[in-house]
Amino acid sequence: MGKLDGKVAIVTGAARGLGRAYARRLAGLGARIAVADLNLRSYEEFDAEAKDMTADSTVAEIQAAGGAALGIELDVTDRDAVEAMTARVVAEWSRIDVLVANAGGGRGRPMDTKASGLDPALLQLVVAMNLFGTVYSCNAVAGVMKQQRSGKIVTVSSVAGTAPSADGGYAHYGAAKAAIAHYTRYLAQDLGPFGITANCIAPGVITTGRIMQTVIPGSSQGNRDRSELVALRRLGTVEDCARVVEFLATDLSDYVTGAVIPIDGGLVRG
């Protein structure tokens, strides 16, 4: 028996990278998984991600391992589409027990997104992808979870949302991720009386294809060995983060809510 047998989980941004790892981890615990992404084959954007795939989608990987999965393509910045996704999952499986609101990410290079010179269109895009997408996803599942009087919500901030970069770059992303962390604290207070927990993770430098191909090379410290700044002297993996999501999605965390948990190996801040 898996810890999540009979449960239903939605993971947004699950076509590649961290979201894929969360979906596969929860499926391995017995949950039926709604794999939601703007493009269910978005792993094709990055060679490292494509090489890591064992089937042509996260959905297919879960099904090949004997799990149940449903693929849904949507833009989390579209509130109506998010509501429709939730309705589809309930129609298919009658409940929603876990939401991992992972969809988001950054745009632009750190050196081009300094706090004092943010492009308005880029700011709007990144705040919408991260903060608005998270809020819409949480709001969409809240009603179902309230009726069940149970549920686990996991939102995703970042080390960028807990401390600024040394050069002030990627400010739009950091500000959006900081807002997600604080929104989650409010969410925990709102939903706690219904038996629903809401917690936030804040990954550090994780070796996904996107981070290694676009973010680190675009940083002012792109040539520096980032592991030197980490107490554990290594960068994080998607499985490092997936293990913490497992904790927050299962009964191991039943008395944990409103927490923001860094997953950064002891990254030096400031």
Secondary structure, DSSP 8 states (H G I E B T S, - for coil): --TTTT-EEEEES-SSHHHHHHHHHHHHTT-EEEEEES-TTGGGGSHHHHHH-SSSSHHHHHHHTT--EEEEE--TT-HHHHHHHHHHHHHHHS---EEEE------S-GGG--GGG--HHHHHHHHIIIIIHHHHHHHHHHHHHHHHT-EEEEEE--GGGTS--TT--SHHHHHHHHHHHHHHHHHHHHHGGGTEEEEEEEE-SB--HHIIIIITTTSTTTTS-GGGGBTTSS-B-HHHHHHHHHHHHSGGGTT--S-EEEESSSB---
